[in-house]
Amino acid sequence: MVDLSTRYLGMHLTSPLVCSSSPLMQDIDNLRRMEDAGAAAVVLHSLFEEQITLESQDLDHHLFHGSESYAEALSYFPDMQSYGIGPDSYLEHIRRAKEAVAIPVIASLNGISTGGWIDWARRIQDAGADALELNTYFIATDPAVSGGELEAMYLELVRDVKAKLTIPVAVKLSHFFSAIPHFCAAMDRLGVDGLVLFNRFYQPDFDLETLEVTPRLTLSSPHELLLRLHWVAIMAGRIEADMAVTGGVHGATDVVKVMMAGAKVAMMTSAILEHGVGHIATVRADLEAWLVSHEYPSIALMQGSMSQRKVSEPAAFERANYMKVLRHGAWSRRQRA
């Protein structure tokens, strides 16, 4: 029997299969089904900074004060009172989740600014969460804000949250940084326990009939995994924090690639939304079969086996790969001509 176990955020997991944050997590029965299907841990849906601020009436005041003059601006904000569940209910949901399943329950806190709302990190810990995933979802749109200023804002937030907690903290990042390894190393020096790569930004579309900007949800595809593999393989062995991959994990071979790149867990959302919770069991069975057929006794043995940690100059390695792709592309065009 192969050993699928791994360690993530200091926790022993029975496999690297983790269900990442989605609306499915609002239903306790779904969490039970995920555990029964073989999920090793679950990341709950996010509690948003805006929800917490609204609860304290601050956001409510700023949104609706003078709304007669700025009514159009209000349409950009969702009705946070109807989004998911409120802050107090979120804490109760954590307690119920911990009672319902034996696998680790990782809470998710979504925000970017520093302030009183991050006190909820401690409340989340007190409610029984095994770890916290800090989801830093922010797109810089102000030309006056430099990359350095943005990174400093992220680091300050992580520092403040870490100072309040004793449970492990993972940070979910986007790939919109000019020097990802340098920034991840800065996170690592702050003592983050894990880095989740990468957040998927949902791109808005234009409705040409109503002339409105409309949200559009597109599920991930396995093609998106390539970006994640690239950066995990570069950073594996160069930072202490555990790495998780989210976005593009749909099947067992995707999980194998994630492990070989150097991550500790592979997170799934889109595949579960597309195929149902039972897909977890399929991926787990296929993963075990792959290890057996390729004579790997354990997941731990393959982790990082295809990373770049033994390459003295990763940048040179990347340029060599780039040239190979271009040469192959030119050769393919000549063959078709």
C-alpha positions in Angstrom: 0.0 0.0 0.0 1.4 3.4 -1.0 1.6 6.2 1.5 -0.3 9.3 0.2 0.3 11.3 3.4 1.9 14.7 3.4 2.5 17.6 5.9 1.0 21.0 5.3 1.1 24.0 7.7 2.5 21.6 10.4 -0.5 19.3 10.0 -0.4 15.6 9.0 -2.7 15.0 6.1 -3.8 11.6 4.8 -3.2 12.8 1.2 -2.4 16.0 -0.7 -6.0 16.5 -1.8 -7.5 19.6 -0.3 -10.8 21.2 -1.2 -10.2 24.9 -1.6 -12.5 27.8 -0.8 -15.8 27.9 -2.7 -19.5 28.5 -1.9 -19.8 24.7 -1.5 -18.2 25.1 1.9 -21.3 26.9 3.3 -23.1 23.6 3.6 -22.0 21.3 6.4 -23.3 18.3 4.6 -20.9 19.1 1.7 -18.0 19.1 4.1 -19.0 15.6 5.3 -19.3 14.4 1.8 -15.8 15.8 0.9 -14.3 14.0 3.9 -16.0 10.7 2.9 -14.8 11.1 -0.6 -11.2 11.4 0.6 -10.4 15.1 1.0 -7.6 15.5 3.5 -8.6 19.0 4.5 -11.0 21.8 3.6 -10.6 25.5 3.2 -13.9 27.3 4.1 -15.4 30.1 2.0 -14.0 33.5 2.8 -15.1 36.0 5.4 -14.6 39.4 3.7 -13.1 42.5 5.2 -16.2 44.3 3.8 -18.6 42.1 5.6 -16.8 42.7 8.9 -16.7 46.5 8.3 -20.4 46.5 7.4 -21.2 44.7 10.6 -19.5 47.6 12.5 -21.6 50.1 10.5 -18.5 51.8 9.1 -18.9 50.7 5.5 -22.7 51.1 5.8 -22.2 54.8 6.6 -19.7 55.4 3.8 -21.8 53.7 1.2 -25.1 55.3 1.8 -24.2 58.7 3.1 -24.9 61.1 0.3 -26.2 58.3 -1.9 -28.6 60.7 -3.6 -25.6 62.4 -5.2 -23.5 59.3 -5.9 -26.1 56.6 -6.7 -24.1 55.2 -9.6 -21.1 54.4 -7.4 -23.2 52.2 -5.2 -23.8 49.7 -8.0 -20.1 48.7 -7.9 -20.5 47.2 -4.4 -22.3 43.9 -3.8 -25.0 43.7 -1.1 -22.7 42.4 1.6 -25.6 41.7 3.9 -26.8 39.0 1.5 -23.4 37.6 0.7 -22.8 34.2 2.3 -23.1 34.5 6.0 -22.2 37.3 8.4 -19.2 37.5 10.7 -20.8 36.0 13.8 -22.5 33.3 11.7 -19.1 32.5 10.1 -17.6 31.7 13.6 -20.5 29.5 14.3 -20.0 27.8 11.0 -16.4 27.0 11.9 -17.6 25.4 15.2 -20.2 23.3 13.4 -17.6 22.3 10.8 -15.2 21.1 13.4 -17.9 19.0 15.0 -18.9 17.5 11.7 -15.6 16.4 10.3 -12.3 15.0 11.6 -10.1 16.5 8.9 -8.5 19.9 9.4 -10.7 22.9 8.8 -8.9 25.9 7.4 -10.7 29.2 7.6 -10.4 31.9 5.0 -10.1 35.7 5.7 -10.3 37.9 2.6 -9.0 41.5 2.8 -6.1 43.8 2.0 -6.1 46.8 4.4 -4.9 46.9 7.9 -7.3 47.9 10.7 -9.7 46.6 13.2 -11.2 44.0 11.0 -8.1 41.8 11.4 -9.0 41.3 15.0 -11.4 38.7 13.6 -8.4 36.5 12.9 -8.2 35.8 16.6 -11.9 35.1 16.8 -11.5 32.7 13.9 -8.8 30.9 15.9 -10.9 30.9 19.0 -13.8 29.4 17.1 -11.6 26.3 16.5 -10.1 26.7 13.0 -7.0 24.6 12.5 -5.4 27.2 10.4 -6.1 30.5 8.6 -5.7 31.2 4.9 -5.3 34.9 4.3 -6.7 35.6 0.8 -5.1 38.9 -0.4 -7.3 39.6 -3.4 -6.3 43.0 -4.7 -5.7 44.5 -8.1 -3.6 47.7 -8.3 -5.4 50.2 -10.6 -3.9 53.4 -9.3 -0.9 54.5 -11.5 0.5 56.4 -8.4 0.9 53.2 -6.4 4.3 51.5 -7.1 5.0 47.8 -6.9 7.1 48.4 -3.8 4.3 50.2 -2.1 1.9 47.4 -2.9 4.3 44.7 -1.6 4.8 46.8 1.6 1.0 46.9 2.1 0.8 43.1 1.8 3.7 42.5 4.1 2.2 44.8 6.8 -1.1 43.0 6.7 0.5 39.6 7.0 2.7 40.8 9.8 -0.3 42.2 11.7 -2.3 39.0 11.3 0.6 36.7 12.2 1.1 38.7 15.4 -2.5 37.9 16.6 -2.4 34.1 16.0 -0.8 30.9 17.2 -2.4 28.7 14.6 -0.7 28.4 11.2 -1.2 31.1 8.6 -1.1 30.6 4.8 -1.2 33.5 2.4 -3.0 33.1 -1.0 -1.2 35.2 -3.6 -1.7 36.3 -7.1 0.9 36.1 -9.8 0.9 39.8 -10.5 4.3 40.6 -8.9 7.4 41.5 -10.8 9.8 39.4 -8.7 7.7 36.5 -7.3 10.6 34.6 -5.6 11.8 37.8 -3.9 8.3 38.7 -2.6 7.7 35.1 -1.4 11.0 35.1 0.4 10.0 38.3 2.2 6.7 36.6 3.2 8.8 33.6 4.4 11.0 35.9 6.6 7.8 37.1 8.3 7.2 33.5 9.3 4.2 32.6 7.2 3.5 28.9 7.4 2.3 28.5 3.8 1.9 30.1 0.4 -1.0 29.3 -1.9 -0.3 29.9 -5.6 -2.2 31.4 -7.2 -5.4 33.4 -6.8 -7.6 33.4 -9.8 -8.9 36.9 -10.7 -12.3 36.8 -12.3 -12.3 39.1 -15.3 -15.4 41.3 -15.9 -17.1 41.5 -19.2 -19.0 44.2 -21.1 -22.7 43.9 -21.7 -23.1 45.8 -25.0 -26.9 46.1 -24.7 -27.0 47.6 -21.2 -23.6 49.1 -21.4 -22.7 47.7 -18.0 -19.7 45.9 -16.6 -20.8 42.4 -15.7 -19.1 39.8 -13.5 -18.1 36.5 -15.3 -17.2 33.2 -13.6 -15.0 30.9 -15.6 -13.9 27.6 -14.1 -10.2 26.8 -14.3 -8.7 24.4 -16.8 -5.6 22.1 -16.5 -3.8 24.5 -18.8 -3.7 27.0 -15.9 -1.6 24.6 -13.9 1.5 25.4 -15.9 2.0 28.8 -14.4 1.7 27.4 -10.9 4.2 24.5 -11.6 6.7 27.0 -13.0 6.9 29.1 -9.8 6.6 26.3 -7.3 9.4 24.5 -9.0 11.6 27.6 -8.8 10.9 28.3 -5.2 10.9 24.7 -3.8 13.8 24.3 -1.4 14.5 28.1 -1.3 11.8 29.0 1.3 10.7 27.4 4.5 7.0 27.9 4.0 4.9 25.1 2.6 3.5 25.6 -0.8 0.1 24.8 -2.1 -1.2 24.9 -5.6 -4.7 26.1 -6.5 -6.0 26.6 -10.0 -5.8 24.0 -12.7 -5.8 20.8 -10.6 -8.4 18.5 -12.2 -7.0 15.0 -12.1 -4.4 12.6 -10.6 -1.7 13.5 -13.1 -2.1 17.2 -12.2 -1.6 16.2 -8.5 1.5 14.3 -9.4 3.0 17.3 -11.2 2.2 19.6 -8.3 4.0 17.2 -5.9 7.0 16.8 -8.2 7.3 20.6 -8.5 7.6 20.8 -4.7 4.2 21.7 -3.3 2.8 19.9 -0.3 -0.9 19.9 -1.3 -3.0 20.3 -4.4 -6.2 22.2 -4.0 -9.3 21.7 -6.1 -12.4 23.8 -6.6 -13.4 23.9 -10.3 -13.1 20.2 -10.8 -15.4 19.6 -7.9 -17.9 22.2 -9.1 -17.8 20.6 -12.6 -17.9 16.9 -11.7 -19.3 16.8 -8.2 -17.9 16.0 -4.8 -17.5 12.3 -5.8 -14.7 13.4 -8.1 -12.4 13.6 -5.1 -12.6 9.8 -4.7 -11.8 9.3 -8.3 -8.7 11.5 -8.2 -7.5 9.8 -5.0 -7.9 6.3 -6.5 -6.2 7.3 -9.7 -3.4 9.0 -7.7 -2.8 5.8 -5.7 -2.8 3.7 -8.9 -0.3 6.1 -10.5 2.1 5.7 -7.6 1.8 1.9 -7.7 2.4 1.7 -11.5 5.4 4.0 -11.3 6.8 2.3 -8.2 6.6 5.3 -5.9 6.1 4.1 -2.3 5.0 7.5 -1.0 4.0 11.0 -1.9 6.9 12.4 0.2 9.5 10.6 -2.0 8.3 12.5 -5.2 7.8 15.9 -3.6 10.3 18.4 -5.2 11.8 15.8 -7.5 11.4 18.0 -10.5 12.1 21.3 -8.8 14.9 23.7 -9.8 16.5 23.7 -6.4 19.6 21.9 -7.7 20.0 24.2 -10.6 22.7 26.8 -9.8 21.2 29.5 -12.0 17.4 29.2 -12.5 17.3 32.2 -14.8 19.7 30.5 -17.2 17.6 27.4 -17.1 14.5 29.4 -18.0 16.2 31.0 -21.0 17.4 27.7 -22.2 13.9 26.3 -22.0 12.6 29.4 -23.8 15.0 28.9 -26.7 14.0 25.2 -26.9 10.4 26.2 -27.3 11.1 28.7 -30.0 13.4 26.2 -31.9 10.7 23.5 -31.7 8.0 26.0 -32.9 10.1 27.0 -35.9 10.8 23.3 -36.7 7.1 22.5 -36.5 6.3 25.3 -38.9 8.9 24.1 -41.4 7.5 20.6 -41.2 4.0 21.8 -42.0 5.2 24.0 -44.9 
